[in-house]
């Protein structure tokens, strides 16, 4: 299984999870089978709000799970259509969130949990 984390800078397992999926500069991918990390640039970071294209952002990379600090409703819908589950980061670093994920201690997000704009209802 591959878990994707949006980050601002690649610092390996110490990387801090970024506050918003679509505008994250980078993604760090963690392979649960091989316990290895890889990073890729977000090729869709400069999209208009609400126009995130996750498949473009992930450069076509196959992932199973995304753990995020925040994410829009549209992106959640698009990821769900790609059979990618989205979870809320419960701690700040990749390493901490991997441990929580492996112990079923992160919350899966649905469309109702997504940001609908960067106004009063968006906390990231």
C-alpha positions in Angstrom: 0.0 0.0 0.0 1.2 3.5 -0.8 0.4 6.4 1.5 0.7 9.9 0.2 1.5 12.9 2.4 1.4 16.5 1.1 4.4 18.4 2.5 6.2 21.7 2.1 9.7 20.2 2.2 11.0 16.6 1.9 12.6 15.8 5.3 12.0 12.1 5.1 9.9 10.7 8.0 10.3 14.0 9.9 8.5 15.9 7.1 5.6 17.9 8.4 2.2 17.3 6.8 1.1 20.3 4.8 -2.1 22.2 5.6 -3.8 21.7 2.3 -3.6 19.0 -0.3 -4.0 20.9 -3.5 -1.4 23.6 -2.8 1.3 21.5 -1.3 4.6 21.9 -3.1 5.5 18.2 -2.7 4.1 14.8 -1.9 6.0 12.2 0.0 4.9 8.6 -0.7 5.4 5.9 1.9 5.3 2.2 0.8 4.0 0.1 3.7 5.4 -3.1 2.2 9.0 -1.9 1.5 9.0 0.8 4.2 10.6 3.2 1.7 9.9 6.8 0.9 9.8 8.7 -2.4 8.9 12.3 -3.2 7.4 14.0 -6.2 6.5 17.6 -7.1 2.9 18.7 -7.1 2.3 19.3 -10.8 -1.0 21.0 -10.1 -0.1 23.3 -7.2 -1.0 26.5 -9.1 -4.7 25.6 -9.9 -7.6 27.9 -9.2 -9.4 27.2 -5.9 -11.8 24.3 -6.3 -10.2 23.1 -9.6 -7.6 20.7 -8.1 -6.9 17.7 -10.3 -5.5 15.1 -8.0 -4.3 12.8 -10.9 -2.3 15.7 -12.3 -1.0 16.7 -8.9 0.2 13.1 -8.2 1.8 12.8 -11.7 -0.2 9.7 -12.3 1.4 7.9 -9.4 -0.8 5.1 -7.9 -1.6 5.7 -4.3 -4.1 4.0 -2.0 -4.3 6.5 0.9 -3.7 10.2 1.4 -3.2 11.7 4.9 -3.7 15.4 4.9 -3.9 18.5 7.1 -6.8 19.9 5.0 -8.5 19.3 1.7 -11.3 20.6 -0.4 -14.6 18.8 -1.0 -14.0 18.6 -4.7 -10.6 16.9 -4.2 -12.1 14.4 -1.8 -14.8 13.5 -4.4 -12.2 13.1 -7.1 -9.9 11.0 -5.0 -12.8 8.8 -3.9 -13.7 8.3 -7.5 -10.1 7.1 -8.0 -10.6 4.6 -5.0 -8.2 6.6 -2.9 -9.1 7.0 0.8 -8.5 10.3 2.5 -7.6 10.6 6.2 -7.0 13.6 8.5 -3.5 14.0 9.8 -3.6 13.6 13.6 0.0 14.6 14.3 2.5 16.9 12.6 5.0 14.5 11.0 4.8 11.7 8.5 6.3 9.2 11.0 3.8 10.0 13.7 0.9 9.7 11.2 2.1 6.4 9.8 2.1 4.9 13.3 -1.4 6.2 13.9 -2.6 5.0 10.5 -1.2 1.5 11.1 -3.1 1.4 14.5 -6.4 2.6 12.9 -6.2 5.9 14.8 -6.7 8.4 12.0 -10.1 9.6 10.8 -11.3 9.0 7.3 -12.6 12.1 5.6 -15.8 12.4 3.6 -17.1 15.2 1.4 -18.8 16.9 4.4 -15.3 17.2 6.1 -13.7 19.0 3.2 -13.1 22.7 2.9 -15.5 24.6 0.7 -13.5 27.8 0.5 -11.0 29.7 2.5 -13.5 31.7 4.4 -15.1 31.2 7.8 -15.7 27.5 7.4 -12.1 26.5 6.5 -9.7 26.0 9.4 -6.5 25.4 7.5 
